Amino acid sequence: MRARSVLTEASRNLATGTTRAALFGLALAVLAGGLAIADARSVMDLRRRAGDFVASGATVQVLVARNTTDAASCEGLSRVTGVRAAGALREADPVVLRAMSANPIPAFAVTPGLVRLLGGDPGARAGAWLPEELARTLRVTAGSTLATTAGTLTVAGTYAHPDDGRDGRLAYAVLLPRLPQGIFDECWVDTRPVSPSAKRTMYAAVKVDGESTEPVNMEQLNAGMGLEFDGAAQFSARATRHALPACAVAGFVLGFAAVRRRRLELAGALHIGMPARAIMTMTLAETAAWALAAFALAAFALVAVVVTGTPVDGRQIYLIDVRGPAAAAVAALAGAACAALTIRERQLFRYFKDRN
């Protein structure tokens, strides 16, 4: 039997509704698309929680070693793998504004790395850094100047430091950039991911001094979000991690059922002389039609959810989860092939008796 004749027969079966292509295609699209979307939402939620953890400052570790923190060594930690930024901090004389002489503003001397850790650009311009809330109160922006009892102070920029559980000292303070040299009180390090080895590395910023009696402590800038966020472990343990194999199983079952329900018809075709190879080709062509349509529907729905659900990493999330509908379509073909192989001409009479 020629391939063209087989494909013509397949298209006729699709057009007349013999294959129930619309029903099986819609079922596969709903199942595979639903599973893929559920997993995509799970991954997007994981991505959001990871972003919240980082934004809260929970990845920042603070090594408190008063009068023994070496600024150069602390800044050097930024070159360690997994460290995004590192900088030193120490208390400085308060800044007294001429317009607010009765209310001096706490000040801290910081190295450029700490400005970078807070989201600023230490090379943008010379001057002091203010928290956004204080800058709004004083009605100043980057480039503005403030009259102080010690002279004119230029505002280099502002940084975000919300009241969300993090160390509140910098929420109302002036940061005065200094060269990374000399002794400071603290070393702030932003490590991703937070790990015991990264914390141990931070102790390299402590200058050994046999005469110092100050304790050395390690603190988390914001412990409100938990000690750590193991994104890789949570990704591997997410409830929807089996969406891909579930899609494949759904596709196989639907593909098998779509062909198996026509066993009487196909056994009859074998009985009148239609080659088994032709029947296999026909059923695969019919199954491919509704399986590919289901894949297209599921993939489109997944795109809509991912694009509207996350501003970043959408492409990566889509590529992770579109594999589910793709696997379902391939599995549907495998299920159809297996079902076709189980149909025998000699069982025609039994199929006839078992018909509904």
C-alpha positions as MATLAB code, in Angstrom:
seq = 'MRARSVLTEASRNLATGTTRAALFGLALAVLAGGLAIADARSVMDLRRRAGDFVASGATVQVLVARNTTDAASCEGLSRVTGVRAAGALREADPVVLRAMSANPIPAFAVTPGLVRLLGGDPGARAGAWLPEELARTLRVTAGSTLATTAGTLTVAGTYAHPDDGRDGRLAYAVLLPRLPQGIFDECWVDTRPVSPSAKRTMYAAVKVDGESTEPVNMEQLNAGMGLEFDGAAQFSARATRHALPACAVAGFVLGFAAVRRRRLELAGALHIGMPARAIMTMTLAETAAWALAAFALAAFALVAVVVTGTPVDGRQIYLIDVRGPAAAAVAALAGAACAALTIRERQLFRYFKDRN';
ca = [
       0.000    0.000    0.000;
       1.501    3.323   -1.039;
       2.410    5.926    1.529;
       0.233    8.513   -0.173;
      -2.788    6.234    0.098;
      -2.057    5.583    3.757;
      -1.767    9.291    4.530;
      -4.951    9.987    2.587;
      -6.767    7.408    4.695;
      -5.334    8.962    7.854;
      -6.494   12.438    6.842;
      -9.949   11.054    6.049;
     -10.149    9.455    9.497;
      -9.156   12.756   11.076;
     -11.698   14.717    9.060;
     -14.593   12.367    9.811;
     -13.866   12.181   13.532;
     -13.052    8.472   13.511;
      -9.872    9.092   15.481;
     -11.525   11.418   18.041;
      -8.494   13.631   17.426;
     -10.084   16.756   18.924;
     -10.963   14.941   22.144;
      -7.569   13.316   22.628;
      -5.688   16.415   21.529;
      -7.582   18.611   23.973;
      -7.094   16.092   26.777;
      -3.361   15.949   26.119;
      -3.096   19.743   25.917;
      -4.921   20.161   29.230;
      -2.911   17.489   31.033;
       0.530   18.345   29.658;
      -0.092   22.081   29.684;
      -1.509   21.981   33.199;
       1.461   20.031   34.543;
       3.959   22.287   32.775;
       2.243   25.449   34.011;
       2.076   24.101   37.567;
       5.803   23.406   37.516;
       6.545   26.787   35.928;
       4.594   28.543   38.687;
       6.527   26.532   41.265;
       9.849   27.538   39.720;
       8.746   31.178   39.443;
       7.743   31.173   43.103;
      11.130   29.703   43.982;
      12.807   32.407   41.919;
      10.743   35.093   43.666;
      11.635   33.788   47.128;
      15.298   33.647   46.177;
      15.081   37.256   44.993;
      13.390   38.315   48.240;
      16.102   36.548   50.244;
      18.852   38.392   48.387;
      17.043   41.752   48.430;
      16.560   41.533   52.194;
      20.310   41.414   52.755;
      20.132   37.893   54.169;
      23.108   36.846   52.042;
      25.311   39.457   53.725;
      27.481   38.211   56.578;
      28.997   40.707   59.007;
      32.296   39.899   60.683;
      32.550   42.058   63.805;
      36.181   42.440   64.878;
      36.565   45.850   66.470;
      39.939   47.475   65.913;
      41.257   44.307   64.244;
      39.557   44.278   60.834;
      42.091   44.825   58.072;
      40.439   46.914   55.355;
      42.642   45.682   52.503;
      42.110   42.027   53.414;
      38.369   42.592   53.697;
      38.198   44.243   50.272;
      40.277   41.385   48.882;
      37.556   38.901   49.783;
      35.579   40.185   46.783;
      37.957   38.173   44.586;
      36.966   34.897   46.267;
      34.645   32.654   44.258;
      31.039   33.100   45.371;
      31.596   36.540   46.916;
      29.669   39.301   45.139;
      31.040   42.198   47.165;
      32.966   42.864   50.365;
      33.793   46.016   52.286;
      34.853   47.303   55.681;
      33.081   49.666   58.077;
      33.927   51.619   61.216;
      32.261   54.354   63.197;
      33.141   57.954   62.362;
      32.406   61.296   63.956;
      28.751   62.268   63.510;
      27.859   64.694   60.741;
      26.385   67.908   62.110;
      24.282   69.851   59.619;
      24.199   73.602   60.104;
      20.418   73.515   59.741;
      20.121   70.699   62.310;
      22.959   71.360   64.719;
      21.021   69.880   67.614;
      20.537   66.568   65.802;
      23.845   65.139   64.612;
      23.591   62.288   62.092;
      25.557   59.097   62.832;
      28.347   58.493   60.338;
      30.463   55.533   59.294;
      33.681   55.335   57.356;
      33.390   52.640   54.688;
      35.573   51.207   51.958;
      34.421   51.263   48.301;
      33.449   47.600   48.465;
      30.798   48.274   51.081;
      29.231   50.973   48.890;
      29.163   48.435   46.062;
      27.611   45.846   48.398;
      24.788   48.275   49.154;
      24.084   48.701   45.460;
      25.988   51.923   44.862;
      28.773   52.761   42.436;
      31.777   53.963   44.438;
      33.393   55.339   41.281;
      30.432   57.485   40.247;
      31.509   60.642   42.097;
      33.265   61.644   45.288;
      31.185   62.323   48.340;
      28.992   60.792   50.999;
      26.287   58.159   50.598;
      22.893   58.530   52.264;
      20.030   56.076   52.769;
      17.083   56.845   50.498;
      14.753   57.749   53.375;
      17.220   60.226   54.862;
      17.861   61.733   51.429;
      14.128   62.294   50.969;
      13.887   63.886   54.400;
      16.756   66.259   53.609;
      15.449   66.757   50.055;
      18.776   65.972   48.428;
      19.830   63.795   45.493;
      23.108   62.665   43.977;
      25.234   65.740   43.349;
      23.551   67.872   46.011;
      25.576   69.492   48.763;
      24.958   69.777   52.485;
      26.305   72.509   54.735;
      27.889   70.956   57.824;
      29.873   72.368   60.709;
      32.957   70.766   59.141;
      32.360   72.235   55.681;
      30.395   71.388   52.555;
      29.490   67.729   52.075;
      28.694   66.464   48.574;
      26.136   63.674   48.194;
      27.597   60.979   45.936;
      24.444   58.888   45.873;
      21.821   57.042   47.862;
      21.267   53.421   48.831;
      18.234   51.366   49.832;
      18.107   50.195   53.434;
      14.463   49.400   54.321;
      13.217   48.514   57.773;
      12.695   44.794   57.069;
      14.638   43.231   59.901;
      18.152   44.059   58.758;
      20.720   45.901   60.888;
      19.136   49.315   61.284;
      22.258   51.390   61.909;
      22.622   52.347   58.255;
      18.950   53.309   57.910;
      19.770   56.752   59.333;
      23.444   57.421   58.805;
      25.973   59.008   56.487;
      28.539   56.764   54.822;
      31.910   58.359   54.177;
      34.018   56.411   51.636;
      37.643   55.848   52.599;
      40.575   54.103   50.973;
      40.769   50.354   51.787;
      43.674   50.636   54.156;
      44.132   50.668   57.875;
      42.067   49.123   60.641;
      38.263   49.018   60.710;
      35.655   47.427   62.986;
      33.593   45.241   60.661;
      33.831   43.377   57.374;
      30.636   42.927   55.373;
      30.604   40.163   52.772;
      27.811   39.275   50.338;
      28.176   35.569   49.550;
      25.991   33.576   47.165;
      25.289   30.944   48.158;
      25.864   31.304   51.877;
      28.058   28.411   52.957;
      30.205   27.448   55.960;
      33.344   27.601   53.806;
      32.536   31.160   52.717;
      32.055   32.178   56.333;
      35.394   30.644   57.321;
      37.108   32.589   54.556;
      35.913   35.850   56.096;
      38.184   35.378   59.102;
      41.100   36.186   56.789;
      40.083   39.832   57.217;
      40.993   39.766   60.910;
      44.426   41.140   61.665;
      46.064   39.002   64.314;
      46.913   41.104   67.342;
      48.064   39.412   70.506;
      47.169   42.432   72.607;
      43.544   42.690   71.432;
      40.872   41.441   73.815;
      37.923   42.272   71.586;
      35.773   39.240   70.664;
      35.303   38.297   67.012;
      31.708   37.555   66.053;
      29.915   36.551   62.872;
      26.430   37.960   62.294;
      23.861   37.924   59.526;
      22.766   41.337   58.275;
      19.130   40.188   58.185;
      18.152   36.941   59.903;
      14.434   37.460   59.337;
      14.445   35.343   56.160;
      16.296   32.423   57.704;
      19.966   31.554   57.861;
      20.296   30.418   54.263;
      18.344   29.760   51.090;
      19.439   26.617   49.286;
      17.851   27.244   45.921;
      19.350   24.153   44.293;
      18.020   21.853   47.014;
      14.573   23.455   46.960;
      14.474   23.237   43.165;
      15.272   19.516   43.322;
      12.696   18.937   46.070;
       9.830   21.015   44.633;
       6.446   19.285   44.659;
       6.076   19.530   40.871;
       9.502   18.080   40.021;
       7.872   15.002   38.472;
       5.866   17.040   35.955;
       8.046   15.887   33.047;
       7.625   12.125   33.595;
       3.952   12.691   34.428;
       3.493   14.398   31.051;
       5.176   11.458   29.338;
       2.935    8.970   31.126;
      -0.172   10.975   30.217;
       0.896   11.120   26.592;
       1.607    7.395   26.432;
      -1.722    6.463   28.018;
      -3.712    8.737   25.714;
      -1.840    7.563   22.632;
      -2.365    3.932   23.581;
      -6.049    4.470   24.379;
      -6.691    6.390   21.152;
      -5.542    3.432   19.033;
      -6.676    0.615   21.290;
     -10.288    1.837   21.253;
     -10.270    1.211   17.471;
      -9.000   -2.365   17.743;
     -12.080   -3.820   16.018;
     -11.709   -1.423   13.088;
      -7.973   -2.033   12.732;
      -8.247   -5.808   13.116;
     -10.878   -5.712   10.383;
      -8.466   -3.797    8.157;
      -5.869   -6.501    8.739;
      -8.457   -9.132    7.901;
      -9.210   -7.607    4.486;
      -5.516   -7.464    3.639;
      -4.230   -4.071    4.760;
      -0.539   -4.523    5.677;
       0.430   -4.138    9.332;
       3.094   -1.619    8.299;
       0.449    0.526    6.616;
      -1.737    0.410    9.724;
       1.232    1.441   11.871;
       2.007    4.360    9.552;
      -1.626    5.447    9.485;
      -2.070    5.375   13.265;
       1.192    7.243   13.823;
       0.166    9.920   11.324;
      -3.219   10.300   12.994;
      -1.679   10.433   16.461;
       0.988   12.908   15.348;
      -1.731   15.276   14.137;
      -3.495   15.646   17.484;
      -0.319   15.246   19.581;
       1.438   18.105   17.777;
      -1.672   20.260   18.043;
      -1.770   19.540   21.778;
       1.910   20.438   22.081;
       1.315   23.748   20.306;
      -1.603   24.632   22.596;
       0.285   23.679   25.757;
       3.427   25.518   24.660;
       1.438   28.670   23.872;
      -0.325   28.563   27.247;
       3.028   28.075   28.969;
       4.476   31.100   27.171;
       1.553   33.240   28.323;
       2.016   32.190   31.949;
       5.799   32.569   32.004;
       5.878   35.929   30.214;
       3.252   37.462   32.505;
       4.542   35.765   35.642;
       8.220   36.692   35.745;
      10.182   39.695   34.468;
      13.489   37.800   34.408;
      14.646   34.279   33.655;
      11.451   33.671   31.681;
      13.309   31.999   28.835;
      15.127   29.599   31.173;
      11.920   28.659   32.967;
      10.118   28.142   29.664;
      12.886   25.882   28.343;
      12.716   23.819   31.528;
       8.980   23.232   31.391;
       8.242   23.070   27.669;
       9.980   19.705   27.755;
       6.883   18.291   29.449;
       4.464   18.896   26.548;
       7.192   17.824   24.102;
       7.688   14.573   26.004;
       3.919   14.058   26.095;
       3.680   14.371   22.302;
       6.518   11.904   21.739;
       5.085    9.523   24.340;
       1.691    9.675   22.615;
       3.334    8.374   19.442;
       5.041    5.628   21.433;
       1.736    4.680   23.058;
      -0.011    4.584   19.689;
       2.729    2.379   18.243;
       2.525   -0.027   21.185;
      -1.257   -0.217   20.884;
      -1.021   -0.924   17.147;
       1.436   -3.743   17.820;
      -0.994   -5.420   20.238;
      -3.826   -5.643   17.670;
      -4.051   -9.059   15.967;
      -6.232  -10.213   13.099;
      -6.874  -13.538   14.816;
      -8.528  -11.709   17.720;
     -11.090  -10.069   15.439;
     -13.953  -12.257   16.706;
     -13.086  -11.523   20.344;
     -12.936   -7.798   19.607;
     -16.351   -8.105   17.994;
     -17.834   -9.810   21.057;
     -16.237   -7.273   23.428;
     -17.414   -4.216   21.498;
     -19.592   -1.737   23.371;
];
